[in-house]
Structure formats: structure tokens, C-alpha cells
């Protein structure tokens, strides 16, 4: 493993580390967005029929 990093310059190692951090940050944001959208869909799917039965026609 040291030979692999030894062949790279300091700038390449730093750019690789920043790239990994950026990908992790983006995936974390997308995961939160996906959970939020799933919760909204579940609320609409189960909430609308309940509201329609409660509200008078």
C-alpha cells in the first residue's frame, strides 16, 4: 500500500481524499432527500383516504 501512495504526488493524494469526501457528502444529501420523499409519499398515500372519509361530501 505504501508503494501505491509513494507513486502519487501529494496533490494527487489530497485530490483523491477530497473527491471521496465530496462523493460521501453528496450521497448523504441524496439519502436524506430520498427518505424525505418516501415519507411524503407515505403520508399522501395513507393520509388522503383518511381525509376523504372524515370530510363530509
C-alpha positions, 0 to 999 in steps of 0.5 A, a space after each residue: 500500500 505504501 508503494 501505491 501512495 509513494 507513486 502519487 504526488 501529494 496533490 494527487 493524494 489530497 485530490 483523491 481524499 477530497 473527491 471521496 469526501 465530496 462523493 460521501 457528502 453528496 450521497 448523504 444529501 441524496 439519502 436524506 432527500 430520498 427518505 424525505 420523499 418516501 415519507 411524503 409519499 407515505 403520508 399522501 398515500 395513507 393520509 388522503 383516504 383518511 381525509 376523504 372519509 372524515 370530510 363530509 361530501 
